[in-house]
Amino acid sequence: MKKQLKTKILAAFMSIAMLAAFATGCTDSSNNSSADNSTTSDNSSVTSEDTNSQTGTPEAIRDISSMELVKEMKVGWILGNTLDGGGKHLKGASVQSLETAWGNPVTTKEMIDAVVAAGFNIIRIPVTWDWSTGEAPDYKISDAWMNRVQEVVDYAIDNDVFVILNIHHETWHYPTEDNYEAASDRLKKIWTQIGNHFKNYDEKLIFEGMNEPRVIGTSEEWNGGSPATREIVNKLNFDFVETIRSLDGNNKLRHLMIPGYAASSSTAALKDIKVPENDDKIIVSVHAYTPYNFALSQEASASSKWFAQNKGHTNEIDRIAEDIKTLFIDKGTPVIIGEFGAVNRNNELYRADWVKYYIARMKQVGVPCVWWDNGAFNGGGENFGFFDRNSLTFRYPKILEAMMTAVNTDVDLEEMRTAPLQIYDNDKAA
């Protein structure tokens, strides 16, 4: 990529003094823990790239609307439970300790290369910044963590695909009135640092302000929220957009994603999303694991079967698509299904039929979908694992085939709805 060539040329003329500065630039003086300082060599090899991202010449960025940009997107994959792992007990820990805390291996360029080679042109990179962030009032992100995030971003950028970079699994931005001021202050300071660090990247890098902002641990956590909590999310979204637009480099033209309350796909939550006016570079993020009983539920009553011929199985997908079209697309605001997926229940062929319908239905209204891959294949939890990061292969080739068929061809959904019912037994046609 052009950015890499520029940085190599720049590096060739750097003085010994500058090299020494890089050697000491991966420590975070605002963090009292010494863990980062003692292990910053773990996967944080960004050097001259780091300088170019902040002080070099901005990459040429196209001044196009987000509606135009999203039309170039096909289907996406998420590097889940990786840079968004860790926990309070690991605050200030090494980059590698955080990246592998939830059981996934260290991310490599070969992993991202393989995902892109399979046909994905969106890579979403969830990041929890909290465990590498200093205390108030500055909330300084450690250099080692910022550099590692950039390194992983560049794995995808070098493949010329779209990258969605966010803040994820954070626990400080509860959308309540009494927490708004503190949350707003921290949100602005975190995004100022991220925005400045990546200010020279072109339109392929998209910032997503929050993941699923919600009142965690309350009765309304997953029910779409209340008018009051939905309004606080709107206010935080506006703070995020205003912060990025206030920065230099390419940030005036940066495409920005904003969620509603919990990124919920409920009609009430979608209706209450406020999109900043006079800004054509805004994308709404919606998460939809549906139908719930098939895609996400961990209850004993959950179903491993899905049929396009069953309206009870397709109604919610269709409803979400129509809500998105009416509330956003028809008004000139694009939408991305920022997370979707169906857990493994030893039902690859049913999931393949489901994903084909889901992606094709969203494609009808111009909405690309991004699969949540947490790397989990075993155990009794949410096994959304899809791409095996150790073998660099997709564990479920029929699902991959169905995805790419939906993306690259015109699937006849009515034909799927009216076809003879297909029953599978042990992932084979009965």
ABEGO torsion letter per residue (X at the ends): XAAAAAAAAAAAABBAAAAAAAAAAABBAABABAAAAAAAABGBABBAAAAAAAABBBBBBBBBBAAAAAAABABBBBBBGBAABEEAAABGBBAAAAAAAAGBBBBBAAAAAAAAAAGBABBBBBBBAAAABBBOAAGBBBAAAAAAAAAAAAAAAAAGBBBBBBBBGBAAABBBAAAAAAAAAAAAAAAAAAAAAAAABBAABBBBABBBBBBBGBAAAAAGEBAAAAAAAAAAAAAAAAAAAABBEAAAABBBBBBBBGGBABAAAAAABBBBBGBAABBBBBBBBOBAAAAABABAABBABBBAABAAAAAAAAAAAAAAAAAAAAAGBBBBBABBEBBBAGBAAAAAAAAAAAAAAAAAAGBBBBBBBAGBABEABBBABABBAAAGBBABAAAAAAAAAAAABBBBAAAAAABBBBBBBGGBBX
